Amino acid sequence: MDIKKEITGHLFAFITIFIWGTTFISTKILLEAFSPIELLFLRFTIGFVVLLVVYPHRLKVKEKKQELYFASAGLCGVTLYYLLENIALTYTFASNVGVIISVAPFFTAIFAHLFLEGEKLRAQFFIGFGVAVIGIFLISFNGSSNLQLNSLGDILAVLAAVVWAAYSILTKKISSFHYNTIQSTRRIFFYGLVFMIPVLFTAGFKPNINQIIQPVNLFNILFLGLGASALCFVTWNLAVKILGAVKTSVYIYMVPVITVVTSVIVISEIITGIAVFGILLTLAGLFISELKTAAKQKELKE
């Protein structure tokens, strides 16, 4: 691979993760004024409109079955993932969700192995996964002096990680269709918004205009819509296209560090010693698993 192109891919991945690592904080703030589905619909509507303005060309799908991949990606990567994440944030700490979401590469590797003829899973992979799960368990006690488990929020965050892994596999498949990245991302957003409609009716969708135009809320909504949605989905998909799903997913390991630091600085969340230890275990488990992947890639090259 061309060095310049590879550097560009890493830059896209870093920008994406840096912004995504702070979105948990913006979301946590906005959930005080909006319901999870209201926030979700607002941010992706903004993202869809922005992508339409930036590249107003209709995507003509070559084969009808490809629409199923776009629809599935919209359901997993937009509707289900962010709905699970937003609801999780109403029950647990932003730092908890940020760290737990970082286990997504484990599930991505499993799905790739099952559906994309991925690498054979070895013992080291499961060792790393086990270490990370212990870390997640410890993180769940964060901020609680009597070690009370934030079970519902943390379980929803794990489910969100599973759904994101499915989205990663679908995105890899979609990239093989060789469509324009902005067009592909916009199509995924479209299906994500369509799948939200039934939830809008059942959840009582009534966004308050007065709340939206509040400076703090407006800033965070625009940040999520323009930066975390319109920009980051494009840069992430470009990174996957350049580097591949495996290399790009490594950047997810940075999410908990960014989230924990920003949650302490911005919304004054308290990070306990046991939570810090849990974070270290989670990251250690992720890196143990990734070392296995890197070693095997070296063997294949030789």
Solvent accessible surface area in square Angstrom, and as a share of the most:
residue,aa,sasa,rsa
1,M,131,0.59
2,D,89,0.46
3,I,121,0.61
4,K,160,0.68
5,K,108,0.46
6,E,39,0.18
7,I,108,0.55
8,T,48,0.28
9,G,0,0.00
10,H,59,0.26
11,L,99,0.49
12,F,49,0.20
13,A,0,0.00
14,F,87,0.36
15,I,62,0.31
16,T,0,0.00
17,I,1,0.00
18,F,111,0.46
19,I,27,0.14
20,W,24,0.09
21,G,0,0.00
22,T,27,0.16
23,T,7,0.04
24,F,7,0.03
25,I,6,0.03
26,S,9,0.06
27,T,0,0.00
28,K,52,0.22
29,I,41,0.21
30,L,0,0.00
31,L,28,0.14
32,E,155,0.70
33,A,32,0.25
34,F,9,0.04
35,S,41,0.26
36,P,29,0.18
37,I,5,0.03
38,E,16,0.07
39,L,0,0.00
40,L,0,0.00
41,F,49,0.20
42,L,31,0.15
43,R,1,0.00
44,F,0,0.00
45,T,48,0.28
46,I,41,0.21
47,G,0,0.00
48,F,48,0.20
49,V,74,0.42
50,V,40,0.23
51,L,6,0.03
52,L,76,0.38
53,V,110,0.63
54,V,90,0.52
55,Y,68,0.26
56,P,89,0.56
57,H,101,0.45
58,R,183,0.67
59,L,9,0.04
60,K,150,0.63
61,V,38,0.22
62,K,137,0.58
63,E,84,0.38
64,K,188,0.80
65,K,129,0.55
66,Q,13,0.06
67,E,47,0.21
68,L,123,0.61
69,Y,68,0.26
70,F,0,0.00
71,A,18,0.14
72,S,42,0.27
73,A,0,0.00
74,G,0,0.00
75,L,59,0.29
76,C,22,0.13
77,G,0,0.00
78,V,0,0.00
79,T,4,0.03
80,L,68,0.34
81,Y,12,0.05
82,Y,8,0.03
83,L,29,0.14
84,L,33,0.16
85,E,3,0.01
86,N,0,0.00
87,I,55,0.28
88,A,0,0.00
89,L,1,0.01
90,T,68,0.40
91,Y,121,0.46
92,T,7,0.04
93,F,56,0.23
94,A,0,0.00
95,S,3,0.02
96,N,0,0.00
97,V,0,0.00
98,G,0,0.00
99,V,0,0.00
100,I,0,0.00
101,I,9,0.05
102,S,0,0.00
103,V,3,0.02
104,A,0,0.00
105,P,12,0.07
106,F,3,0.01
107,F,31,0.13
108,T,8,0.05
109,A,34,0.26
110,I,46,0.23
111,F,42,0.17
112,A,18,0.14
113,H,66,0.29
114,L,113,0.56
115,F,142,0.59
116,L,55,0.27
117,E,169,0.76
118,G,30,0.29
119,E,44,0.20
120,K,141,0.60
121,L,33,0.17
122,R,108,0.39
123,A,75,0.58
124,Q,74,0.33
125,F,3,0.01
126,F,113,0.47
127,I,102,0.52
128,G,0,0.00
129,F,57,0.24
130,G,31,0.29
131,V,34,0.20
132,A,1,0.00
133,V,69,0.40
134,I,99,0.50
135,G,0,0.00
136,I,20,0.10
137,F,109,0.45
138,L,27,0.14
139,I,3,0.02
140,S,4,0.03
141,F,23,0.10
142,N,1,0.01
143,G,36,0.34
144,S,24,0.16
145,S,124,0.80
146,N,114,0.58
147,L,95,0.47
148,Q,119,0.53
149,L,80,0.40
150,N,35,0.18
151,S,48,0.31
152,L,88,0.44
153,G,0,0.00
154,D,8,0.04
155,I,99,0.50
156,L,26,0.13
157,A,0,0.00
158,V,45,0.26
159,L,83,0.41
160,A,0,0.00
161,A,0,0.00
162,V,43,0.25
163,V,23,0.13
164,W,10,0.03
165,A,0,0.00
166,A,28,0.22
167,Y,0,0.00
168,S,10,0.07
169,I,17,0.08
170,L,29,0.14
171,T,5,0.03
172,K,85,0.36
173,K,76,0.32
174,I,7,0.04
175,S,27,0.18
176,S,61,0.39
177,F,19,0.08
178,H,152,0.68
179,Y,22,0.08
180,N,56,0.29
181,T,15,0.09
182,I,35,0.18
183,Q,21,0.09
184,S,10,0.06
185,T,0,0.00
186,R,18,0.06
187,R,39,0.14
188,I,1,0.01
189,F,0,0.00
190,F,93,0.39
191,Y,43,0.16
192,G,0,0.00
193,L,24,0.12
194,V,59,0.34
195,F,71,0.30
196,M,0,0.00
197,I,78,0.39
198,P,82,0.52
199,V,44,0.25
200,L,18,0.09
201,F,169,0.70
202,T,120,0.70
203,A,53,0.41
204,G,42,0.40
205,F,59,0.25
206,K,165,0.70
207,P,38,0.24
208,N,74,0.38
209,I,117,0.59
210,N,100,0.52
211,Q,67,0.30
212,I,28,0.14
213,I,102,0.52
214,Q,90,0.40
215,P,103,0.65
216,V,92,0.53
217,N,14,0.07
218,L,70,0.35
219,F,139,0.58
220,N,10,0.05
221,I,3,0.02
222,L,71,0.35
223,F,56,0.23
224,L,0,0.00
225,G,0,0.00
226,L,81,0.40
227,G,12,0.11
228,A,0,0.00
229,S,0,0.00
230,A,4,0.03
231,L,81,0.40
232,C,0,0.00
233,F,1,0.01
234,V,17,0.10
235,T,8,0.05
236,W,4,0.02
237,N,11,0.06
238,L,45,0.22
239,A,0,0.00
240,V,9,0.05
241,K,89,0.38
242,I,25,0.13
243,L,16,0.08
244,G,25,0.24
245,A,9,0.07
246,V,58,0.33
247,K,78,0.33
248,T,0,0.00
249,S,10,0.06
250,V,42,0.24
251,Y,38,0.14
252,I,8,0.04
253,Y,9,0.03
254,M,66,0.29
255,V,6,0.04
256,P,0,0.00
257,V,74,0.42
258,I,22,0.11
259,T,0,0.00
260,V,20,0.11
261,V,75,0.43
262,T,26,0.15
263,S,0,0.00
264,V,69,0.40
265,I,128,0.65
266,V,85,0.49
267,I,50,0.25
268,S,85,0.55
269,E,20,0.09
270,I,127,0.64
271,I,38,0.19
272,T,39,0.22
273,G,59,0.56
274,I,58,0.30
275,A,1,0.01
276,V,67,0.39
277,F,111,0.46
278,G,0,0.00
279,I,18,0.09
280,L,107,0.53
281,L,40,0.20
282,T,0,0.00
283,L,25,0.13
284,A,43,0.33
285,G,0,0.00
286,L,0,0.00
287,F,102,0.43
288,I,50,0.25
289,S,7,0.05
290,E,33,0.15
291,L,111,0.55
292,K,10,0.04
293,T,14,0.08
294,A,50,0.39
295,A,53,0.41
296,K,30,0.13
297,Q,57,0.25
298,K,131,0.55
299,E,96,0.43
300,L,128,0.64
301,K,174,0.74
302,E,159,0.71
